[in-house]
Amino acid sequence: MTMADDHVDVAVVGAGPAGLSLAHSLQSRGVAVRVVAPESPWHATYGAWRSDVDGCELGAPLDSMLRGAWDTVRVVGHGEHLLRRGYVVFDNERMQRALGAEVEMVRDTALGAEHDIEHTTLRLASGSSLQARLAIDATGSGVLLAHRAVAGIGAENVGGAQTAYGLVVGSSPHVQPEVFTLMDWRHPDAESSNAGVPGSKSGAHATFFYGACFTDGSTLVEETSLYARPPHDIDDLRRRLAARLGSDFTDTARAVERVHIPMGRSLPARTTRVVGFGAAAGYVHPVTGYSVAGSLRAAPRVASAIAAALQCGQRGADLSQSAWQAVWPDSLVRTRAWHEAGLAALVRLPSAMIGDFFDEFFSLPTEMWAGYLRIDTPPEQVRAAMLGLFTRADWSLRLKLASAPGGLLRALAAR
Ligand SMILES: Cc1cc2nc3c(=O)[nH]c(=O)nc-3n(C[C@H](O)[C@H](O)[C@H](O)COP(=O)(O)OP(=O)(O)OC[C@H]3O[C@@H](n4cnc5c(N)ncnc54)[C@H](O)[C@@H]3O)c2cc1C
């Protein structure tokens, strides 16, 4: 191994929401941290439930970094649900600035990592290198992690993704400014929700509408597919959105948002010297594709574990193991298994039943559905939410859910 140009306690590779939030939390615990990432603004529209991110270490008050905030969220399966639970969309520039304010950045790309007993040395595209006691992969894709095992809900899920096609427009009659439309599974032309979807033959893979009006007066209208393998074609989503809106506004839109969130991969092998965080570590909710709140919520836990391990002199593989244990505690690995079982059942539902599913899901007590939507909810609470939905469902939905592979019903019934 060659001599590194520089060294720190922790090198975080990647400056997305995950990398910056972890670096911010490490920094505030007195850990010498440096973030390696090329200059790159965040383009995606990042939303989260307010109470999930309210208490997070954000570097500034939550309300100072929002592009929009709503007290009511609208979900439409067959019926309309007005959920009295706050939702926020981040102002990316302000959030990036707040999280990164105190953090030292290296504007570079990591090409690889080499390890000795005590250190990891990152090779950088500029030709220089950075040595750290611990390297974190927060690259989104996990390029520095040695190995991603076969998908948890079956190898057939490798290559799946959630996709969406969105337009930022001035205003839209499809969006009510005072509510955040999280999902609307109906289509105006269809007699019943999901019975027919725009641009496709009746009963084809269902997609939903997502829309919000922001404080700057702009409006996002988006057609979204849940996880699918192969991913739902973005051009088809564009056609469906145009059919829903009555016209394709792409040419006059202020911006176009093309969403592709790779999903369906199993958790990384949690034994590697480089430790994953954020989407790179599988912090993508298997059903919703969300990961920002998951990363923000985990950052203090993981930073505290790393700071404590460094303080008590842990080095090399032991330090990495302590960090992995905080990234994915055993109980949250079990939580993940329940989420994957839920997804396996959901993706096999006929399109016409997706609306029923979400009607029942959002009719559960708030703490139940809200818990299911977090990646760090204790496994027994996620199981209770799934059992609650199963109990509420009518017989036809129950039968479909029960026939999902992997013995969902048996697992739910087991103590
Ligand atoms: C359009 C869109 C909308 C989304 N909306 C939401 C939402 O509303 N809510 C939600 O929770 N989630 C949402 N997601 C999903 C998810 O939260 C995002 O994918 C999120 O960006 C993941 O954060 P991350 O920090 O883990 O990875 P990323 O945001 O992918 O950040 C990775 C960082 O690593 C850097 N990098 C990559 N390789 C290297 C390398 N070799 N060396 C150095 N740096 C490197 C990149 O430049 C980048 O800075 C959305 C995703 C998309 C694409």
The ligand as an SDF file (V2000), in Angstrom:
LIG
                    3D

 53 58  0  0  0  0  0  0  0  0999 V2000
  -36.4090   11.7320   -8.3950 C   0  0  0  0  0  0  0  0  0  0  0  0
  -36.3990   11.0080   -7.0800 C   0  0  0  0  0  0  0  0  0  0  0  0
  -37.3210   11.3760   -6.1010 C   0  0  0  0  0  0  0  0  0  0  0  0
  -37.2560   10.7770   -4.8450 C   0  0  0  0  0  0  0  0  0  0  0  0
  -38.1350   11.1690   -3.8800 N   0  0  0  0  0  0  0  0  0  0  0  0
  -37.9940   10.7160   -2.6350 C   0  0  0  0  0  0  0  0  0  0  0  0
  -38.8130   11.2190   -1.5720 C   0  0  0  0  0  0  0  0  0  0  0  0
  -39.7170   12.0220   -1.7940 O   0  0  0  0  0  0  0  0  0  0  0  0
  -38.5800   10.7850   -0.3170 N   0  0  0  0  0  0  0  0  0  0  0  0
  -37.6080    9.8860   -0.0430 C   0  0  0  0  0  0  0  0  0  0  0  0
  -37.3900    9.5460    1.1210 O   0  0  0  0  0  0  0  0  0  0  0  0
  -36.8720    9.3480   -1.0290 N   0  0  0  0  0  0  0  0  0  0  0  0
  -37.0340    9.7470   -2.3180 C   0  0  0  0  0  0  0  0  0  0  0  0
  -36.2570    9.2240   -3.3030 N   0  0  0  0  0  0  0  0  0  0  0  0
  -35.3980    8.0560   -3.0250 C   0  0  0  0  0  0  0  0  0  0  0  0
  -34.1060    8.2950   -2.2390 C   0  0  0  0  0  0  0  0  0  0  0  0
  -34.3710    8.9780   -1.0860 O   0  0  0  0  0  0  0  0  0  0  0  0
  -33.0400    8.9950   -3.0160 C   0  0  0  0  0  0  0  0  0  0  0  0
  -32.5950    8.1130   -3.9910 O   0  0  0  0  0  0  0  0  0  0  0  0
  -31.8550    9.5410   -2.1800 C   0  0  0  0  0  0  0  0  0  0  0  0
  -31.1500   10.4100   -3.0300 O   0  0  0  0  0  0  0  0  0  0  0  0
  -30.8800    8.5310   -1.6030 C   0  0  0  0  0  0  0  0  0  0  0  0
  -29.9480    9.2480   -0.8200 O   0  0  0  0  0  0  0  0  0  0  0  0
  -28.4340    8.8020   -0.6190 P   0  0  0  0  0  0  0  0  0  0  0  0
  -27.7520    9.9350    0.0500 O   0  0  0  0  0  0  0  0  0  0  0  0
  -28.3930    7.4780    0.0140 O   0  0  0  0  0  0  0  0  0  0  0  0
  -27.8240    8.6160   -2.0930 O   0  0  0  0  0  0  0  0  0  0  0  0
  -27.7000    9.6930   -3.2780 P   0  0  0  0  0  0  0  0  0  0  0  0
  -28.6450   10.7960   -3.1200 O   0  0  0  0  0  0  0  0  0  0  0  0
  -27.7210    8.8830   -4.5300 O   0  0  0  0  0  0  0  0  0  0  0  0
  -26.2640   10.3400   -3.0880 O   0  0  0  0  0  0  0  0  0  0  0  0
  -25.0790    9.6740   -3.4810 C   0  0  0  0  0  0  0  0  0  0  0  0
  -23.9210   10.6540   -3.4730 C   0  0  0  0  0  0  0  0  0  0  0  0
  -22.7320    9.9130   -3.7110 O   0  0  0  0  0  0  0  0  0  0  0  0
  -21.9510   10.5610   -4.7150 C   0  0  0  0  0  0  0  0  0  0  0  0
  -21.1160    9.5260   -5.3200 N   0  0  0  0  0  0  0  0  0  0  0  0
  -21.5170    8.4430   -6.0430 C   0  0  0  0  0  0  0  0  0  0  0  0
  -20.4460    7.6820   -6.3780 N   0  0  0  0  0  0  0  0  0  0  0  0
  -19.3540    8.2960   -5.8320 C   0  0  0  0  0  0  0  0  0  0  0  0
  -17.9540    7.9950   -5.8220 C   0  0  0  0  0  0  0  0  0  0  0  0
  -17.4610    6.9100   -6.4100 N   0  0  0  0  0  0  0  0  0  0  0  0
  -17.1200    8.8520   -5.1680 N   0  0  0  0  0  0  0  0  0  0  0  0
  -17.5940    9.9630   -4.5450 C   0  0  0  0  0  0  0  0  0  0  0  0
  -18.9120   10.2960   -4.5250 N   0  0  0  0  0  0  0  0  0  0  0  0
  -19.7740    9.4600   -5.1650 C   0  0  0  0  0  0  0  0  0  0  0  0
  -22.9740   11.2200   -5.6040 C   0  0  0  0  0  0  0  0  0  0  0  0
  -22.4030   12.2540   -6.3610 O   0  0  0  0  0  0  0  0  0  0  0  0
  -23.9540   11.7360   -4.5350 C   0  0  0  0  0  0  0  0  0  0  0  0
  -23.4380   12.9120   -3.9510 O   0  0  0  0  0  0  0  0  0  0  0  0
  -36.2940    9.7760   -4.5640 C   0  0  0  0  0  0  0  0  0  0  0  0
  -35.4060    9.3980   -5.5780 C   0  0  0  0  0  0  0  0  0  0  0  0
  -35.4490   10.0000   -6.8150 C   0  0  0  0  0  0  0  0  0  0  0  0
  -34.4710    9.5510   -7.8610 C   0  0  0  0  0  0  0  0  0  0  0  0
  1  2  1  0
  2  3  1  0
  2 52  2  0
  3  4  2  0
  4  5  1  0
  4 50  1  0
  5  6  2  0
  6  7  1  0
  6 13  1  0
  7  8  2  0
  7  9  1  0
  9 10  1  0
 10 11  2  0
 10 12  1  0
 12 13  2  0
 13 14  1  0
 14 15  1  0
 14 50  1  0
 15 16  1  0
 16 17  1  0
 16 18  1  0
 18 19  1  0
 18 20  1  0
 20 21  1  0
 20 22  1  0
 22 23  1  0
 23 24  1  0
 24 25  2  0
 24 26  1  0
 24 27  1  0
 27 28  1  0
 28 29  2  0
 28 30  1  0
 28 31  1  0
 31 32  1  0
 32 33  1  0
 33 34  1  0
 33 48  1  0
 34 35  1  0
 35 36  1  0
 35 46  1  0
 36 37  1  0
 36 45  1  0
 37 38  2  0
 38 39  1  0
 39 40  1  0
 39 45  2  0
 40 41  1  0
 40 42  2  0
 42 43  1  0
 43 44  2  0
 44 45  1  0
 46 47  1  0
 46 48  1  0
 48 49  1  0
 50 51  2  0
 51 52  1  0
 52 53  1  0
M  END
$$$$
